[in-house]
Amino acid sequence: MVNNLELKRKKPLVLEVRDELERMILGGEVPAGERLNEQTLAALMGVSRAPVREAARSLEKDGLVTTVANKGVYVRKLTLDDALELYELRAMVFGYLCARVAATGDDQALADLRTSLSRMSEAAEREDESTYFTENLAFHDKIAEAADSRRVAELYISLCKEVRLMRLRVLSGPLALEVSNQEHEAIVRAIESGDIKAASRAGSQHHLNGKQRLLGTYSRERGAQT
């Protein structure tokens, strides 16, 4: 963890604090439902409480934290219905982004996506879920960037961050990784062909399939607790 952002910052302090706090939340260091203690966080980061407070306000706009009157700011705790809705929204938005990339015919973007596919395939063969997860995020981010639609890309990335609050390992096990990457391959093939409708369908279906994987994971974990 960065313990003195004042000394190490390369951009405005509030943004540095925001990025660090977001990393802690998405990484599970500050779990869902936990109250953000401004004083403790400020001490950990080596800053005053003011930038921590401003960072929390920014993260609330992104749906990662919520303010409870007279109690404080808490890391948002998603319900299953929240997560399912986020998957459906991501399906619509990602389909649009994939269609835009297919329309551009950007050779460099395709090369980057092919590189990501190769890395995910290698990680899946090693059953390296951690590396696969990282490369999976990068793959989706590359499509969002290549679509050249800043507002839609920002919306998509925000939705992806929100769903990570669920803290469920949707991609777990060699078969799940293989199936997921087959879906990525279908997306890239559609983009390569310049088929806008096929790219949109492949992108949307990928997240709808993810929704079903989420339901399966949720059911298994609930069953294990009973």
Secondary structure, DSSP 8 states (H G I E B T S, - for coil): --S-HHHH-SS-HHHHHHHHHHHHHHTTSS-TT-B--HHHHHHHHTS-HHHHHHHHHHHHHTTSEEEETTTEEEE----HHHHHHHHHHHHHHHHHHHHHHHHHT-HHHHHHHHHHHHHHHHHHHTT-HHHHHHHHHHHHHHHHHHTT-HHHHHHHHHHHHHHGGG----S-SHHHHHHHHHHHHHHHHHHHHT-HHHHHHHHHHHHHHHHHHHHHHHHHHHHHH-
